[in-house]
Amino acid sequence: MAKAPPPQPTGAQIVAALRSALETALGQGHDPAGLVLNLTRRDAVLIHRSESFAPDEIRFEPDGMRVMGVMSTVGLTPVSALAVLAAQGADA
């Protein structure tokens, strides 16, 4: 018999994981300008509609959506993830 596919995370689980990743990175002292939240279209909608984020934690600006001060890209990735950008001015 073929194995059943692994269960897919629920919308609430996805939102909780993304919020946790943001809180961890910001809590570790990362500058929001040095982070980017790459979101699928589905996950962007889930975050926007979620009660896990206060209305003032999500902002729509001319350059895109920001979640907890972190710039977000939407629809450019198959899986949502938080990325740390390379430190500017660091010795190579």
Secondary structure by P-SEA (a helix, b strand, c coil): ccccccccccaaaaaaaaaaaaaaaaaaccccccbbbbbcaaaaaaaaaccccccccccccccccccccbbbbcccccbbbbbbcccccccc
